[in-house]
Amino acid sequence: MRQFFGMSQRGDLKEAVRGLSRPQFIMLMSNGRQFEEHVRELEELYPQVPSIGCIGMSYDTRVVENGVGVVAFLDGVSGAANVLEQVSVMPVKYIKRLEEDLRKVNASQEDTICIDFCSGNDACVLTTIHTALRHRNVSLVGGTGDGGKVSANGRVYEDAVAYGLVKNQGGRVKAYKENIYRRMEEHRFIASDTDKARYIMGSLNGKPARQVYQDILHVSEQQIQTQTFRNPFGKINGEDTCIISIKEVSGSALACFRQVNDSDVLMLLELGNYKEIVKDTIRKICQDFPRRSAVFSVNCLFRYKLFSENGYMQEYLNEMGALGSHSGLVGYGEHYNNQFVNQSMTCVVFE
């Protein structure tokens, strides 16, 4: 199979898809102003080709911040695309669509990936999707788009998750997750006084969450929103750590970008040597896949900001580009199988 990436910094879709013929699956990443226009135009250019889309930045070895990026798979893949609607209320109502698509592409663990773009309520969405994927052990990689809108097959949806199933007819696929943070073992907490609807974390070990964070890191209230780039929280799930970013201060509490529940075990995290961690991820991918057709990744907006502020973003894209054909989305939350995480990178590698 092959991966195509096209872009237009000025939002010209025809420029972005120049040279793309006979795609078998398409992903659109556009800006908020032109998104709906681009969805319609893409469908006119490539009718009947399975496609999903969202509002967000895209990249290969360059970043498209306000224009449009198009990723397509061709020459040896089969795909299907659809949506689960009403994700804030009852996404399971539409799960038969995914079950039918899994049968249609004859999905299997070895050669099929699910890629999703979500408008919100991610944790519930991923739990729902996983009920269907787990029967075939199909992995998932995806992320949250901006503006509360996604697209599938030429239509725009709100309060929905768009998904694509991509089957690699020429080899394996595998999903990866990269965490550039390490646990601060001396700072372990039990969360309480949470508000699940508003993603509020009220108390940690019985003390106000904002004060706990400030006292440990010696930062002002105004610094908390940017300090999360270096010190997010992590929800402990066995040996795994799901990263939780701080969104803002809410009185004596902290509002987060993913849900925290009463009695969740959390740990404060600190930024590791991210350049070496990226190199380790690349080494692992090369070890698993000596021959690679494509890599599609989702990088968190906060990682993008962190890397950019430290002058590393271009170096990062160049290093990932050395894997072969690499492209991706800058997301507002990352998906890895049934996990909704922040400040992470998830990707799928095609043999």
C-alpha positions in Angstrom: 0.0 0.0 0.0 1.0 3.7 -0.3 0.2 6.8 1.6 -0.4 10.1 0.0 -0.2 13.5 1.8 -1.1 16.7 0.2 -1.5 20.2 1.6 -2.4 23.8 0.9 -1.4 26.4 3.4 -4.0 28.7 1.8 -6.9 26.2 2.0 -7.1 25.3 -1.6 -8.4 21.7 -1.7 -7.6 21.2 -5.4 -4.0 22.1 -4.7 -3.9 19.7 -1.7 -5.1 16.7 -3.8 -3.0 17.4 -6.9 -1.6 14.1 -8.1 -4.0 11.9 -6.1 -5.7 9.4 -8.2 -7.7 6.3 -7.4 -7.5 6.6 -3.5 -9.1 3.8 -1.5 -9.5 5.7 1.8 -9.2 9.5 2.5 -8.8 11.6 5.6 -9.5 15.4 5.5 -8.0 17.8 8.1 -9.3 21.3 7.4 -9.7 24.7 9.1 -12.9 25.8 10.8 -13.9 28.4 8.2 -13.7 26.1 5.2 -14.4 22.7 6.7 -17.9 22.1 5.3 -16.9 23.5 1.9 -13.9 21.2 1.8 -16.1 18.1 2.8 -18.5 18.8 -0.1 -15.7 19.4 -2.6 -13.8 16.3 -1.6 -16.8 14.2 -2.1 -17.4 15.7 -5.6 -13.7 15.0 -6.5 -13.7 11.4 -5.2 -17.3 10.2 -5.0 -17.9 6.8 -3.3 -14.4 6.7 -1.8 -14.7 6.1 2.0 -13.6 9.3 3.8 -13.5 10.8 7.3 -12.6 14.4 8.3 -12.3 16.9 11.1 -11.1 20.4 11.9 -7.5 20.4 12.9 -3.9 21.0 11.9 -2.0 18.3 9.9 1.6 17.5 9.0 4.1 15.5 7.1 7.5 17.1 7.4 5.7 20.5 7.5 2.8 21.6 9.6 -0.4 23.0 8.1 -1.9 25.3 10.7 -4.8 27.1 8.9 -5.1 25.5 5.5 -6.0 22.0 4.5 -4.3 18.6 4.6 -5.4 15.4 2.9 -4.1 11.9 3.7 -5.0 9.0 1.4 -4.3 5.3 1.3 -4.1 3.5 -2.0 -2.6 0.6 -4.0 -3.5 -2.3 -1.7 -6.0 -1.3 1.0 -9.7 -1.8 1.4 -11.7 0.6 3.6 -15.0 1.6 5.1 -16.2 4.8 6.8 -19.2 5.7 8.8 -20.3 7.6 12.0 -21.7 6.9 15.4 -24.1 9.7 16.2 -25.4 11.2 19.4 -22.1 10.5 21.2 -23.0 12.8 24.1 -26.2 10.7 24.8 -26.1 7.2 23.3 -23.5 6.2 20.7 -24.2 2.5 21.3 -27.5 3.1 19.4 -25.4 3.1 16.2 -23.0 0.3 16.9 -24.4 -2.0 14.3 -22.9 0.3 11.6 -19.4 -0.5 12.9 -20.2 -4.2 13.3 -21.4 -4.4 9.7 -18.3 -2.6 8.4 -16.0 -4.9 10.3 -17.7 -7.8 8.5 -17.6 -6.0 5.2 -13.8 -5.5 5.2 -13.3 -8.9 6.9 -11.3 -7.1 9.7 -8.6 -8.9 11.6 -6.0 -8.1 14.3 -3.1 -8.6 12.0 -4.0 -6.3 9.1 -6.8 -3.9 10.1 -6.9 -0.6 12.0 -9.7 1.6 13.1 -9.0 5.3 12.8 -11.4 7.7 14.4 -12.1 11.5 14.5 -14.3 12.5 17.4 -16.3 15.6 18.3 -16.4 15.0 22.1 -17.4 12.6 24.9 -14.3 10.6 23.9 -14.2 8.2 26.9 -17.7 7.0 26.3 -17.2 6.8 22.6 -14.1 4.6 22.9 -15.8 2.3 25.4 -18.6 1.9 22.9 -16.4 1.3 19.8 -14.3 -1.2 21.8 -17.3 -3.4 22.4 -17.3 -4.1 18.6 -13.5 -4.0 17.9 -12.6 -6.4 20.7 -14.4 -9.3 19.1 -11.8 -9.2 16.3 -9.0 -7.7 18.4 -8.8 -4.7 16.0 -6.7 -1.8 17.3 -7.8 1.8 17.2 -5.9 5.1 16.8 -7.5 8.5 16.6 -8.2 11.9 18.2 -10.5 14.7 18.9 -11.1 17.4 16.3 -11.9 21.1 16.8 -15.2 22.9 16.4 -17.5 20.0 17.5 -17.8 18.7 13.9 -16.6 15.7 12.0 -17.3 14.3 8.5 -17.9 10.9 6.9 -18.4 10.1 3.2 -19.2 13.7 2.2 -21.5 14.6 5.1 -20.8 16.8 8.1 -22.0 15.7 11.6 -22.1 17.3 15.0 -22.1 15.3 18.2 -20.6 12.3 16.4 -17.5 10.2 15.9 -16.4 9.4 12.3 -14.5 6.2 11.9 -12.6 4.5 9.2 -11.6 0.8 8.9 -8.5 0.3 6.9 -7.3 -3.2 5.9 -3.8 -3.5 4.6 -3.8 -6.1 1.9 -0.1 -6.3 1.7 1.0 -6.8 5.3 0.5 -6.1 9.0 -0.6 -3.1 10.9 0.2 -2.2 14.5 -0.8 0.7 16.8 1.6 2.5 19.2 1.4 5.0 22.0 4.2 7.3 23.1 4.4 8.8 26.6 7.1 11.4 27.1 6.4 11.7 30.9 7.6 9.7 33.9 5.9 9.1 37.2 6.9 11.2 40.2 6.6 8.2 42.6 6.5 10.4 45.7 3.4 12.2 44.6 0.5 9.7 44.4 -3.1 10.7 45.1 -6.7 9.6 45.5 -9.1 11.9 43.7 -12.3 13.1 45.3 -14.9 15.9 45.0 -14.9 15.3 41.2 -17.5 16.5 38.7 -17.6 14.0 35.9 -19.7 16.2 33.6 -17.3 19.2 33.9 -14.1 17.1 34.2 -13.4 18.7 37.6 -10.9 17.4 40.0 -11.8 18.9 43.4 -9.5 17.3 45.9 -6.3 15.2 46.1 -5.8 13.1 49.2 -8.5 15.3 50.8 -6.8 18.6 50.1 -7.9 21.2 47.4 -6.4 20.1 44.1 -5.2 23.6 43.0 -3.3 24.1 46.3 -1.7 20.6 46.1 -0.4 21.3 42.6 0.9 24.7 43.5 2.6 23.6 46.7 4.5 20.7 45.0 5.7 22.7 42.0 6.0 26.1 43.5 4.0 27.8 40.7 1.5 30.7 40.8 -2.2 30.1 39.9 -1.5 31.9 36.6 1.3 29.5 35.7 -0.8 26.3 36.1 -2.2 26.2 32.6 1.3 26.2 31.0 3.0 24.1 33.8 0.8 21.2 32.7 3.0 21.0 29.6 5.8 19.8 31.9 3.7 18.3 34.8 0.4 16.8 33.9 -1.3 14.2 36.0 -1.5 10.5 35.1 -4.2 8.0 35.9 -2.7 4.7 36.9 -4.1 1.7 35.1 -2.0 -1.3 36.0 1.4 -0.7 34.4 0.0 1.9 32.1 -0.4 5.6 32.7 -3.1 7.6 31.0 -2.1 11.3 30.9 -4.5 14.0 32.1 -3.9 17.6 31.1 -5.0 20.5 33.2 -7.4 22.8 31.3 -7.8 25.6 33.8 -8.2 26.6 37.4 -11.8 26.4 38.8 -11.8 28.0 42.2 -9.9 25.7 44.5 -10.3 22.8 42.0 -8.7 22.0 38.6 -10.6 21.5 35.4 -9.1 18.8 33.1 -9.3 17.7 29.5 -10.4 14.2 30.4 -12.7 12.8 33.1 -11.5 12.2 36.6 -13.6 10.1 38.9 -13.8 9.8 42.7 -11.3 7.2 44.0 -9.2 7.3 40.8 -5.5 6.7 41.6 -3.5 9.6 40.1 0.2 10.5 40.1 2.0 13.7 39.2 4.1 13.3 36.1 7.2 15.1 35.0 8.6 15.7 31.5 11.3 13.1 30.5 14.0 13.3 27.9 11.6 13.5 25.1 14.2 13.5 22.3 15.5 10.1 23.5 12.0 8.8 24.0 11.1 9.7 20.4 14.3 7.9 19.2 13.3 4.9 21.3 9.8 4.8 19.7 11.4 5.0 16.2 13.8 2.2 17.1 10.9 0.1 18.3 8.9 0.7 15.1 12.0 -0.2 12.9 12.5 -3.4 14.9 8.9 -4.4 14.5 8.6 -3.3 10.9 11.9 -3.5 8.9 9.8 -2.5 5.9 7.2 0.2 6.3 4.6 1.5 3.8 3.2 4.3 5.9 2.9 5.8 9.4 -0.1 7.9 10.4 0.0 9.6 13.8 -2.0 11.8 16.1 0.0 14.3 18.2 -1.5 16.3 21.0 -1.8 20.0 20.6 0.1 20.4 23.9 2.9 18.3 22.5 2.9 20.5 19.4 3.2 23.6 21.6 5.8 22.1 23.9 8.0 21.0 20.9 7.5 24.3 19.1 8.4 26.4 22.1 11.6 24.3 22.6 12.6 24.5 18.9 12.1 20.8 18.4 9.0 20.4 16.2 10.8 20.5 12.9 13.5 18.1 14.1 10.7 15.8 15.4 8.9 15.7 12.0 12.2 15.1 10.2 13.0 12.2 12.5 9.5 10.6 12.1 9.7 11.3 8.4 12.8 9.1 8.2 10.6 6.1 8.9 9.2 6.6 5.4 5.8 8.1 4.5 4.7 9.8 7.8 1.7 12.1 8.2 -0.8 13.0 10.9 -3.2 15.2 12.8 -2.7 17.6 15.7 -5.5 16.5 18.0 -7.2 17.8 21.1 -7.1 14.4 22.8 -5.6 11.1 21.6 -7.2 7.7 21.3 -5.4 4.4 21.7 -7.6 1.3 21.6 -10.1 2.0 24.4 -8.0 4.7 26.1 -8.6 8.5 25.9 -5.4 10.2 26.8 -3.9 13.7 26.7 -0.4 15.0 25.8 0.5 11.8 24.0 1.3 10.5 20.5 -0.6 7.6 19.0 0.2 6.1 15.6 -0.5 3.2 13.3 2.3 1.6 11.2 1.6 -0.2 8.0 3.9 -2.9 6.7 
